[in-house]
């Protein structure tokens, strides 16, 4: 019988990356193909197939994505307390497959049903695979940021493929000769189901290499009792799906939920902090600073699936560097392409700077992320000066905006995941990672509200007037992003003290 690898053997790896990182990389890559493929279709599908106006579609998009990320907190909690990271991930994958199949079979009639399964599934899948990446490294290992940057490249490889393929198929700009026109949306959602199966198979076939990472936290209790807890968790999560379907379909319920879940998660964290040391609690306070600021980052960035998706469909030309492409596919996938190209490079830069003891701390990296985000949105604003009388503007310049934003994203998102695992004690890692994604939920929620405000201002306007209204909205977001970045740079010494030895 093959002897199970120990945690020390995993963490004492030679070179830049542990081999287990690659297994998690590919599993996450295919899951993100499914997720970003579906995300990129939502706003356009709701407007073109469900006949929603753009304001309603933005609100609906924000509510849907808010629930996706909000449930990661709940999924992380049950992983920490009952299922363990691995079983939670597997259960989430199964639910995501079911949701994608429902959408592939009947996207119009069963739209919210499929979305409900996908939301709960993502909540169980997403925070736990990220937590497993963190456990591949010992505390203080300076290679952790590079590992998360590579893992983030896997996320974006999936986002690149799914973000372009799914919407291009749905719009008839890809495989139009082999897919009947009336089935394009069915096939587009079907691709998400197929790749999710691949993701789950990748994980199940390689999980033995993870040693004890991600096993149940209840191994010390009687097996029959542990099974009862697990079955109750499965049943409870299924019972939640109809409730989530109702809440997603009626955005006012999402408003109420968002008023409750954030404060409740902080109260729960304070409850858990009672049994921690003063040093651990200071680190958790630092983690909260990053979590709160990330809300603002994602509120701006996630215009990509809402208002920017509609902007791309209505106001962008369909040629990039002389090549005819789907403009919304470019909007959904160009950032991911740039991350793939530059994530490992940025990771190597952090490692090289760390060796020379000149690496900026995490707070400064976050601040730089906001400044670059603001610059990218300023480029989106500037596209208005290249528009023709038909309200169509340069896809080349728009893509350059995503190029700039990508470097801001690389200063924040993979670093954020990494620092969450550094600042939280192991018994709270999945919960803290869940809170990190809960911050994304608030970002998605506010992204929907911001996008709806922009769309409402452009209601009943000509295409050129609509372009100018959207562009002016992006200028405002650019200003707010820069202000947030400056604040982070100013408070960096204080947050660095809370972080103590963590950089």
C-alpha positions in Angstrom: 0.0 0.0 0.0 1.3 3.4 -1.0 2.3 5.5 2.1 0.5 8.8 2.4 2.7 11.8 2.0 3.1 14.0 5.1 2.5 17.7 5.4 6.2 18.3 6.1 7.1 16.4 2.9 4.7 18.6 0.9 5.9 21.9 2.5 9.7 21.0 2.3 9.6 21.2 -1.5 12.5 22.3 -3.6 12.3 25.0 -6.3 9.7 27.7 -6.7 6.4 25.7 -6.5 5.2 22.5 -4.8 4.0 19.9 -7.3 0.5 19.8 -5.6 0.0 23.4 -6.7 -0.3 22.2 -10.3 -3.1 19.7 -9.5 -5.1 22.5 -7.8 -4.1 24.8 -10.6 -5.8 22.7 -13.3 -8.9 21.9 -11.2 -9.4 25.6 -10.5 -8.7 26.4 -14.1 -11.6 24.3 -15.4 -13.9 25.5 -12.6 -13.2 29.1 -13.5 -13.9 28.3 -17.2 -17.4 27.3 -16.1 -17.8 30.2 -13.7 -16.5 33.0 -15.9 -18.2 31.6 -19.0 -21.5 31.8 -17.3 -20.7 35.2 -15.7 -19.9 36.7 -19.1 -23.3 35.7 -20.5 -25.6 36.8 -17.7 -26.2 40.5 -18.5 -26.5 40.0 -22.2 -28.7 36.9 -21.8 -31.0 38.8 -19.5 -31.4 41.7 -21.9 -31.6 39.8 -25.2 -33.4 36.6 -24.1 -35.3 37.5 -20.9 -36.2 41.0 -22.2 -35.0 42.9 -19.2 -34.1 46.6 -19.5 -30.4 47.4 -18.9 -31.0 48.9 -15.5 -32.8 45.8 -14.3 -30.2 43.5 -15.8 -27.4 45.4 -14.0 -29.3 45.0 -10.7 -30.0 41.4 -11.4 -26.4 40.7 -12.4 -25.2 42.3 -9.1 -27.6 40.3 -7.0 -26.7 37.0 -8.7 -22.9 37.6 -8.4 -23.3 38.9 -4.8 -25.0 35.6 -3.8 -22.3 33.6 -5.5 -19.6 35.2 -3.4 -21.7 35.6 -0.3 -22.2 31.9 -0.1 -18.5 31.3 -0.1 -18.5 32.5 3.5 -21.1 29.8 4.4 -19.3 27.2 2.4 -16.0 28.0 4.2 -17.8 27.8 7.5 -19.1 24.3 6.9 -15.8 23.2 5.5 -14.0 24.4 8.6 -16.5 22.8 11.0 -17.9 19.7 9.4 -17.0 18.6 5.8 -13.4 19.5 5.5 -12.0 21.3 2.4 -12.0 18.3 0.1 -15.6 17.0 0.6 -16.8 20.6 0.5 -15.1 21.2 -2.8 -16.5 17.9 -4.3 -20.1 18.7 -3.2 -19.8 22.2 -4.6 -18.6 20.8 -7.9 -21.5 18.4 -8.1 -24.0 21.2 -7.5 -22.3 23.4 -10.1 -22.6 20.6 -12.7 -26.3 20.2 -12.0 -26.9 23.9 -12.3 -25.0 24.2 -15.6 -26.9 21.2 -17.0 -30.3 22.8 -16.0 -29.3 26.0 -17.8 -28.1 24.0 -20.9 -31.4 22.2 -21.2 -33.8 25.1 -20.6 -32.0 28.4 -20.1 -35.1 30.7 -20.4 -37.6 28.7 -18.4 -35.2 27.4 -15.7 -32.8 30.3 -15.6 -33.1 31.1 -11.9 -33.2 27.4 -10.9 -29.9 26.8 -12.7 -28.4 29.9 -11.1 -29.6 28.7 -7.6 -27.7 25.4 -7.9 -24.6 27.2 -9.3 -24.6 29.8 -6.4 -24.6 27.1 -3.7 -22.1 25.0 -5.5 -19.6 27.8 -6.0 -19.9 28.6 -2.3 -18.8 25.2 -1.3 -16.1 25.0 -4.0 -14.3 28.3 -4.3 -13.0 29.2 -0.8 -11.7 25.8 0.0 -9.5 25.2 -3.0 -7.8 28.5 -2.3 -7.3 27.5 1.4 -5.6 24.3 0.3 -3.1 26.3 -1.8 -2.2 28.2 1.4 -1.6 25.0 3.3 1.1 23.9 0.8 3.4 26.4 2.4 4.9 26.8 5.8 4.4 30.0 7.8 6.9 32.6 6.7 7.7 30.9 3.3 8.4 33.9 1.0 7.5 31.7 -2.0 3.8 31.8 -1.0 3.0 35.0 -2.9 4.5 33.5 -6.1 2.5 30.4 -5.6 -0.7 32.3 -5.3 0.3 34.3 -8.4 0.7 31.1 -10.4 -2.5 29.8 -9.0 -4.2 33.0 -10.1 -2.8 32.5 -13.6 -4.7 29.2 -13.6 -7.9 31.0 -12.6 -7.4 33.4 -15.4 -6.6 30.7 -18.0 -10.0 29.3 -17.3 -11.5 32.8 -17.3 -9.8 33.5 -20.7 -11.2 30.4 -22.3 -14.7 30.5 -20.7 -15.0 34.2 -20.9 -14.5 34.3 -24.7 -15.8 30.9 -25.8 -19.2 30.9 -24.1 -20.4 34.4 -25.1 -18.9 34.1 -28.6 -20.9 30.8 -29.1 -24.0 32.4 -27.7 -23.7 35.5 -30.0 -23.0 33.3 -33.1 -19.4 34.5 -33.5 -17.9 31.1 -32.8 -19.0 27.7 -34.1 -22.0 29.3 -35.9 -21.7 26.8 -38.8 -22.1 23.7 -36.5 -24.5 25.0 -33.8 -28.1 25.7 -34.8 -29.1 29.3 -34.1 -31.9 28.4 -31.8 -29.6 26.3 -29.6 -26.6 28.7 -29.3 -27.4 29.7 -25.7 -28.0 26.0 -24.8 -24.6 25.0 -26.1 -22.9 28.0 -24.4 -24.3 26.9 -21.0 -23.5 23.3 -21.9 -19.8 24.1 -22.2 -19.8 25.3 -18.6 -21.2 21.9 -17.5 -18.7 19.8 -19.5 -15.6 21.7 -18.2 -16.9 21.5 -14.6 -16.9 17.7 -14.9 -13.3 17.9 -16.1 -12.5 20.1 -13.0 -14.0 17.6 -10.6 -12.3 14.6 -12.2 -8.9 16.4 -12.1 -9.3 16.9 -8.3 -10.6 13.5 -7.4 -7.8 11.8 -9.4 -5.0 13.8 -7.7 -6.2 14.5 -4.2 -4.2 11.6 -2.7 -1.1 13.7 -3.3 -2.4 16.3 -0.8 -1.7 14.1 2.2 -3.8 15.2 5.1 -4.6 18.6 3.7 -8.3 19.3 3.5 -9.5 16.2 5.4 -12.5 16.4 7.7 -12.1 18.3 11.0 -14.2 15.7 12.7 -11.9 12.7 12.2 -11.6 12.5 16.0 -15.3 11.7 16.5 -17.2 8.4 15.8 -17.6 7.8 12.1 -21.3 7.2 12.2 -21.8 10.5 14.0 -19.6 12.3 11.6 -21.6 10.9 8.7 -24.8 12.3 10.2 -23.3 15.8 10.4 -22.2 15.5 6.8 -25.5 14.3 5.5 -27.3 17.0 7.4 -25.0 19.6 5.7 -25.8 18.2 2.3 -29.6 18.2 2.9 -29.5 21.7 4.4 -27.6 23.1 1.4 -30.2 21.5 -1.0 -33.0 23.0 1.1 -31.4 26.5 0.7 -31.5 26.4 -3.1 -35.2 27.3 -3.4 -34.8 30.1 -0.9 -31.8 31.5 -2.9 -33.7 31.1 -6.2 -36.5 33.3 -4.7 -34.0 35.9 -3.3 -32.0 36.1 -6.6 -35.2 36.6 -8.6 -36.3 39.4 -6.3 -33.4 41.8 -5.8 -35.1 43.5 -2.8 -34.5 40.3 -0.8 -30.8 40.5 -1.8 -30.7 44.0 -0.4 -32.0 42.7 3.0 -29.5 39.8 2.9 -26.5 42.1 2.2 -27.5 44.3 5.2 -27.3 41.2 7.5 -24.6 38.9 6.2 -21.6 41.3 6.5 -22.3 42.5 10.0 -23.1 38.9 11.0 -19.8 37.6 9.7 -17.9 40.3 11.6 -19.8 39.4 14.8 -18.9 35.7 14.3 -15.3 36.6 13.8 -15.3 38.7 17.0 -16.8 35.6 18.8 -14.0 33.4 17.5 -11.3 36.0 18.4 -12.1 35.6 22.1 -10.0 32.4 22.2 -7.0 33.9 20.3 -3.9 35.6 21.4 -3.5 39.4 21.2 -1.0 39.0 18.4 -3.4 36.8 16.4 -6.2 39.3 16.9 -4.1 42.2 15.6 -3.4 40.2 12.4 -7.1 39.5 12.0 -7.8 43.3 12.3 -5.2 43.9 9.5 -7.0 41.2 7.5 -10.3 43.2 7.9 -8.6 46.3 6.5 -7.7 44.4 3.3 -11.2 42.8 3.2 -13.0 46.2 3.5 -10.9 47.9 0.8 -11.3 45.0 -1.5 -15.0 45.7 -1.5 -14.4 49.0 -3.3 -11.9 47.4 -5.7 -14.4 44.7 -6.9 -17.3 47.2 -7.0 -15.3 49.0 -9.8 -13.6 46.0 -11.4 -16.8 43.9 -11.7 -18.4 46.4 -14.0 -16.8 43.9 -16.5 -19.7 41.5 -16.3 -22.4 44.2 -15.9 -22.2 47.7 -17.4 -19.0 47.1 -19.3 -20.5 43.9 -20.8 -23.4 46.0 -22.1 -21.0 48.8 -23.2 -19.0 46.2 -25.2 -22.2 44.9 -26.8 -23.5 48.3 -27.8 -20.6 50.7 -28.2 -17.4 48.8 -29.2 -16.2 48.1 -32.7 -15.6 44.4 -33.6 -11.9 44.6 -34.7 -8.9 44.3 -32.4 -5.5 45.0 -34.1 -7.3 44.5 -37.4 -8.8 41.1 -36.5 -12.5 40.6 -36.4 -13.5 39.4 -32.9 -16.5 39.4 -30.5 -16.1 42.7 -28.5 -17.9 41.3 -25.5 -15.7 38.2 -25.6 -12.7 40.6 -25.5 -14.2 42.4 -22.6 -14.7 39.2 -20.7 -11.4 37.6 -21.5 -8.7 40.2 -22.3 -7.9 40.9 -18.6 -7.5 37.1 -18.1 -5.1 36.9 -21.0 -2.9 39.6 -19.6 -2.9 37.9 -16.2 -1.7 34.7 -17.8 1.1 36.5 -19.5 2.2 38.6 -16.6 1.2 36.7 -13.4 4.3 34.5 -13.2 6.5 37.5 -14.1 5.0 39.6 -11.3 5.5 36.6 -8.9 9.1 36.4 -9.9 9.5 40.1 -9.4 8.1 39.8 -5.8 10.6 36.9 -5.1 13.5 38.8 -6.5 12.6 42.0 -4.5 12.2 39.9 -1.3 15.7 38.4 -1.7 17.0 42.0 -1.9 14.8 43.0 1.0 13.1 45.7 -1.1 9.7 44.1 -1.7 6.8 46.5 -0.9 4.5 45.3 1.9 1.0 44.1 1.1 -0.7 47.4 2.0 1.5 49.3 -0.5 0.7 46.6 -3.1 -3.0 47.1 -2.5 -2.6 50.9 -2.9 -0.8 50.5 -6.2 -3.6 48.2 -7.3 -6.2 50.9 -6.8 -4.1 53.5 -8.6 -3.7 51.3 -11.6 -7.4 50.4 -11.5 -8.2 54.2 -11.6 -5.9 54.7 -14.6 -7.6 51.9 -16.5 -11.0 53.3 -15.9 -9.8 56.7 -17.1 -8.8 54.9 -20.4 -12.4 53.5 -20.6 -13.6 57.1 -20.1 -11.2 58.4 -22.8 -12.7 56.0 -25.4 -15.6 58.6 -25.9 -13.2 60.8 -27.8 -12.7 58.0 -30.5 -16.4 57.3 -31.1 -18.1 57.7 -34.5 -21.6 59.0 -35.0 -22.9 55.5 -34.6 -21.7 55.4 -31.0 -19.1 52.8 -31.7 -15.6 53.4 -30.3 -12.1 51.8 -30.4 -11.9 48.2 -29.1 -8.1 48.6 -29.2 -8.1 51.5 -26.7 -10.7 49.7 -24.5 -8.4 46.6 -24.4 -5.5 48.8 -23.4 -7.6 49.9 -20.4 -7.9 46.2 -19.4 -4.1 45.9 -19.9 -3.5 48.6 -17.2 -6.1 47.2 -14.9 -4.6 43.8 -15.0 -1.4 45.0 -13.2 -3.7 46.6 -10.6 -5.5 43.3 -10.2 -2.2 41.4 -9.8 -1.2 43.8 -7.1 -4.3 43.0 -5.1 -6.2 39.8 -5.8 -3.6 37.0 -5.6 -1.7 38.9 -2.9 -5.0 39.3 -1.1 -5.7 35.5 -1.1 -2.1 34.9 0.0 -2.2 37.4 2.9 -5.5 36.0 4.2 -3.8 32.7 4.8 -0.8 34.4 6.4 -2.9 36.5 8.8 -5.4 33.9 9.9 -4.8 31.0 12.3 -5.2 27.7 10.6 -8.5 26.8 12.3 -10.1 30.0 10.9 -8.5 30.0 7.5 -11.5 28.8 5.5 -13.7 31.3 7.4 -11.3 34.2 6.7 -11.0 33.1 3.0 -14.8 33.0 3.0 -14.9 36.6 4.3 -12.4 37.6 1.6 -14.9 36.3 -1.0 -17.8 37.8 1.0 -16.1 41.1 0.4 -16.2 40.2 -3.3 -20.0 39.6 -2.8 -20.4 43.2 -1.6 -18.2 44.4 -4.5 -20.5 42.5 -6.9 -23.6 43.9 -5.2 -22.3 47.5 -5.4 -21.1 46.9 -8.9 -24.7 46.1 -9.9 -26.0 49.3 -8.2 -23.3 51.4 -9.9 -24.0 49.9 -13.2 -27.7 50.3 -12.8 -27.2 54.0 -12.0 -25.2 54.5 -15.2 -27.7 52.5 -17.3 -30.6 54.5 -15.8 -28.9 57.7 -16.8 -28.6 56.4 -20.4 -32.2 55.2 -20.7 -33.9 56.1 -24.0 -30.7 57.7 -25.3 -29.2 57.3 -28.7 -26.2 55.0 -29.0 -23.8 57.9 -29.0 -25.4 59.5 -26.0 -25.4 56.2 -24.2 -21.6 55.9 -24.9 -20.9 59.3 -23.4 -23.0 58.6 -20.3 -21.3 55.3 -19.7 -17.9 56.8 -20.3 -18.6 59.7 -17.9 -19.6 57.1 -15.3 -16.3 55.4 -15.7 -14.5 58.7 -15.2 -16.1 59.0 -11.7 -15.1 55.5 -10.8 -11.5 56.3 -11.9 -11.4 59.2 -9.4 -12.8 57.2 -6.5 -10.2 54.4 -7.2 -7.3 56.8 -7.1 -8.6 58.3 -3.8 -8.8 54.8 -2.2 -5.3 54.0 -3.4 -3.9 57.2 -1.8 -5.7 56.4 1.5 -4.1 53.0 1.5 -0.6 54.3 1.0 -1.1 56.8 3.8 -2.3 54.2 6.4 0.2 51.6 5.3 2.5 52.1 8.4 -0.4 51.6 10.8 -1.6 48.4 9.1 2.0 47.1 8.8 2.2 47.3 12.6 -0.9 45.2 13.0 0.5 42.6 10.6 3.7 42.3 12.7 6.1 39.9 11.0 3.8 39.2 8.0 4.6 41.2 4.9 
